[in-house]
Amino acid sequence: MERSTCGKYLVLVGDEQSPRALLFGGTFDYLAELEYDSLTVAHLVQGGRPCHPPQPLRRNRLLAQAEDRLVRCYHLGDWKTRREAEKVPNQDEVSQA
């Protein structure tokens, strides 16, 4: 089943103690705002890779007015690629068959 709304970027906007946690898709479309104190956000930050917000995200109305020092962006894993990787059989298993 294809995911049409898979999160690709987590953006934290605001001060360290209470930022807004915004989730964006691969085409930079806004998907959701998450509660910052949730474990979900902590796991996404831990599993994500810090990055500069791509330019299309900077033009989003939710981020356009934010100061650069108050914006932290994380590139999230490519779930489709991970799922497909799990389906590929191990090369050792194939050669032994």
Secondary structure as GFF3:
##gff-version 3
##sequence-region A 1 97
A	DSSP	beta_strand	7	13	.	.	.	ID=ss1
A	DSSP	beta_strand	20	25	.	.	.	ID=ss2
A	DSSP	beta_strand	30	34	.	.	.	ID=ss3
A	DSSP	alpha_helix	39	47	.	.	.	ID=ss4
A	DSSP	beta_strand	49	51	.	.	.	ID=ss5
A	DSSP	alpha_helix	55	58	.	.	.	ID=ss6
A	DSSP	three_ten_helix	68	70	.	.	.	ID=ss7
A	DSSP	beta_strand	71	75	.	.	.	ID=ss8
A	DSSP	alpha_helix	79	87	.	.	.	ID=ss9
A	DSSP	alpha_helix	91	96	.	.	.	ID=ss10
###
